[in-house]
Amino acid sequence: MATRQPAAKTSSARNGAVRDPEGTKAAILSAATREFMEKGFGGARIDAIADHAKINKRMLYHYFGGKEDLYLAVLENTYSAIRLAEAKLDLAHREPRDGLRELVQFTFRYFIEHPEFISLLGTENLLRGEFLKRSPRIVAMNSPLIDELRGVLERGAEAGVFRKNADPLDVYITMAALGFFPLSNRWTLSTVFGRDPGGKAESGRWADHIVDVLLRSLEPT
């Protein structure tokens, strides 16, 4: 009887996964995100992901195919999360300067609270965007944000607080770069300069600095 107990538990776990496919897929994505974040694409292991998700590999393959398909699903899920969070900002109904300020502060805060986003971006850049190119869904996700930012800039130009014809993609890349660089290099910067850009003492000040740089760059000439 003792030898049958582990099999019964495994069977129970499998049955539970079958009864709750969405929960199982969420558990796999969570475990895979952690594995890819910590070990990159090359170092991540399907065995470790299955163990953390408390399923067998057959179930993982059933839902996501192989490692490449799972990694792409993690990328899409990660991008979807930040795009959905950005949509809640409702920039279209904010005063232009306030809207831009809120977007900057939100983005930097999101980077800090979601290190998996920073890590996966680094991994995908090492892969030269190989998997992003396979996902029309991720490309499409960025369009609404850029369109909304374009509206903020146009309304600001009409109100005389922003210069005319500012490129929303230029503004977004500048904002993202100023937030991404100090966090993707957080541990080297904090070691060399003794100030942690992602820590409580510095993160608010740095977010304000990004806002100041962007607003000054958009002042009418």
Legacy VTK file of the C-alpha trace (Angstrom):
# vtk DataFile Version 3.0
C-alpha trace
ASCII
DATASET POLYDATA
POINTS 221 float
0.000 0.000 0.000
2.798 2.401 0.824
4.167 2.268 -2.693
0.795 3.247 -4.132
0.392 6.491 -2.162
2.739 8.638 -4.280
1.046 7.362 -7.442
-2.346 8.261 -6.009
-1.138 11.758 -5.217
0.303 12.171 -8.680
-2.923 10.951 -10.212
-4.853 13.354 -8.030
-2.629 16.214 -9.131
-3.113 15.268 -12.783
-6.863 15.081 -12.366
-6.845 18.451 -10.655
-4.927 19.919 -13.584
-7.460 18.481 -16.004
-10.351 19.899 -13.999
-8.756 23.354 -13.795
-6.971 23.963 -17.111
-6.815 27.753 -16.659
-5.318 27.377 -13.192
-2.810 24.874 -14.522
-1.782 27.149 -17.389
-1.412 30.068 -14.977
0.798 27.960 -12.690
2.959 26.914 -15.642
3.319 30.515 -16.856
4.233 31.696 -13.362
6.859 28.982 -12.934
8.202 29.532 -16.448
8.443 33.295 -15.938
10.529 32.726 -12.829
12.771 30.194 -14.565
13.380 32.343 -17.655
13.896 35.433 -15.506
16.525 33.759 -13.344
18.312 31.627 -15.959
17.587 33.158 -19.334
16.363 31.203 -22.321
19.418 28.981 -22.658
19.652 28.079 -18.988
15.953 27.490 -18.314
14.897 23.861 -17.914
11.496 22.314 -18.590
12.007 19.887 -15.691
12.445 22.776 -13.246
9.391 24.593 -14.595
7.229 21.468 -14.248
8.489 20.922 -10.696
7.705 24.495 -9.643
4.268 24.296 -11.284
3.661 20.947 -9.516
2.718 19.139 -12.712
4.342 16.565 -14.928
6.124 17.473 -18.152
3.452 15.802 -20.262
0.904 18.317 -18.966
3.237 21.204 -19.767
3.769 19.964 -23.312
0.020 19.490 -23.672
-0.695 23.143 -22.917
2.360 24.902 -24.336
4.231 22.579 -26.658
7.997 22.823 -26.223
10.378 25.259 -24.607
10.269 27.804 -27.418
6.466 27.976 -27.436
6.431 28.326 -23.654
9.005 31.118 -23.728
6.948 32.973 -26.348
3.831 32.543 -24.183
5.745 34.030 -21.239
6.809 37.019 -23.357
3.254 37.631 -24.550
1.884 37.318 -21.031
4.516 39.713 -19.675
3.862 42.349 -22.335
0.111 41.956 -21.936
0.375 42.616 -18.193
2.096 45.985 -18.561
-0.142 47.068 -21.452
-3.282 46.254 -19.435
-1.923 48.181 -16.457
-1.076 51.181 -18.666
-4.604 51.211 -20.077
-5.968 51.960 -16.610
-4.135 55.297 -16.511
-6.776 56.912 -18.766
-4.321 59.430 -20.207
-6.901 60.762 -22.666
-8.728 62.529 -19.854
-5.726 63.987 -18.052
-4.175 67.425 -18.433
-1.213 66.835 -20.815
1.626 67.537 -18.392
-0.094 65.566 -15.633
-0.763 62.689 -18.025
2.860 62.487 -19.080
4.030 62.729 -15.482
1.723 59.893 -14.456
2.867 57.683 -17.337
6.537 58.212 -16.431
6.019 57.496 -12.751
3.852 54.482 -13.478
6.388 53.023 -15.925
9.374 53.379 -13.597
7.389 51.997 -10.676
6.237 49.075 -12.808
9.833 48.299 -13.795
10.803 48.192 -10.118
7.862 46.041 -9.057
8.217 43.626 -11.984
11.873 42.630 -12.339
10.799 39.805 -14.642
9.942 42.425 -17.269
13.444 43.908 -17.135
15.072 40.473 -17.181
13.011 39.122 -20.069
13.692 42.239 -22.144
17.405 41.676 -21.577
17.109 38.023 -22.574
15.128 38.818 -25.715
17.644 41.465 -26.767
20.435 38.917 -26.396
18.372 36.747 -28.758
18.072 39.748 -31.148
14.303 39.815 -30.785
13.974 36.339 -32.291
10.799 35.451 -30.434
9.173 38.888 -30.501
9.304 38.674 -34.291
7.111 35.587 -34.097
4.353 37.398 -32.220
2.101 39.828 -34.108
0.142 40.046 -30.859
3.004 41.752 -28.980
3.588 44.242 -31.801
-0.122 45.099 -31.865
-0.153 45.648 -28.093
2.157 48.666 -28.385
0.045 50.611 -30.883
-2.721 51.765 -28.486
-0.182 53.162 -26.023
1.681 55.113 -28.706
-1.619 56.413 -30.085
-2.693 57.530 -26.614
0.653 59.215 -26.016
0.304 60.949 -29.390
-3.015 62.344 -28.178
-1.404 63.655 -24.990
1.341 65.382 -26.985
-1.098 66.895 -29.484
-3.339 68.230 -26.739
-0.267 69.645 -25.018
0.813 71.364 -28.217
-2.664 72.859 -28.675
-2.552 74.155 -25.089
0.892 75.667 -25.678
2.662 73.560 -23.030
4.421 71.173 -25.461
6.245 71.906 -28.690
4.536 70.931 -31.893
5.183 67.712 -33.807
6.840 65.827 -30.948
7.222 62.182 -31.960
5.396 59.934 -29.453
7.741 57.016 -30.133
10.776 59.214 -29.426
9.163 60.316 -26.173
8.295 56.759 -25.160
11.762 55.389 -25.956
13.373 58.230 -23.990
11.105 57.558 -21.016
11.667 53.793 -21.166
15.425 54.158 -21.592
15.791 56.463 -18.594
13.813 53.978 -16.508
15.271 50.775 -17.908
18.985 51.551 -17.800
19.369 52.216 -14.062
17.364 49.087 -13.195
18.932 46.732 -15.727
22.286 47.907 -14.328
21.029 48.293 -10.772
23.599 46.188 -8.973
26.647 47.553 -10.771
25.482 51.165 -10.377
24.669 50.732 -6.692
28.057 49.087 -6.091
30.097 51.657 -7.992
28.248 54.795 -6.863
26.721 53.661 -3.575
23.182 54.668 -4.593
20.521 52.132 -5.496
18.284 53.615 -8.242
15.597 51.034 -7.468
15.645 51.487 -3.696
13.197 53.510 -1.640
15.651 56.331 -1.067
16.392 56.887 -4.766
13.514 55.579 -6.901
11.162 58.505 -6.298
13.900 61.042 -6.959
14.892 59.288 -10.177
11.277 59.115 -11.397
11.001 62.877 -10.809
14.233 63.360 -12.767
12.820 61.446 -15.759
9.692 63.619 -15.645
11.813 66.774 -15.551
13.977 65.672 -18.477
10.959 64.812 -20.638
8.962 67.926 -19.798
11.935 70.187 -20.501
12.569 68.423 -23.807
8.960 69.084 -24.822
8.852 72.790 -23.940
7.795 75.027 -26.834
10.714 76.697 -28.579
LINES 1 222
221 0 1 2 3 4 5 6 7 8 9 10 11 12 13 14 15 16 17 18 19 20 21 22 23 24 25 26 27 28 29 30 31 32 33 34 35 36 37 38 39 40 41 42 43 44 45 46 47 48 49 50 51 52 53 54 55 56 57 58 59 60 61 62 63 64 65 66 67 68 69 70 71 72 73 74 75 76 77 78 79 80 81 82 83 84 85 86 87 88 89 90 91 92 93 94 95 96 97 98 99 100 101 102 103 104 105 106 107 108 109 110 111 112 113 114 115 116 117 118 119 120 121 122 123 124 125 126 127 128 129 130 131 132 133 134 135 136 137 138 139 140 141 142 143 144 145 146 147 148 149 150 151 152 153 154 155 156 157 158 159 160 161 162 163 164 165 166 167 168 169 170 171 172 173 174 175 176 177 178 179 180 181 182 183 184 185 186 187 188 189 190 191 192 193 194 195 196 197 198 199 200 201 202 203 204 205 206 207 208 209 210 211 212 213 214 215 216 217 218 219 220
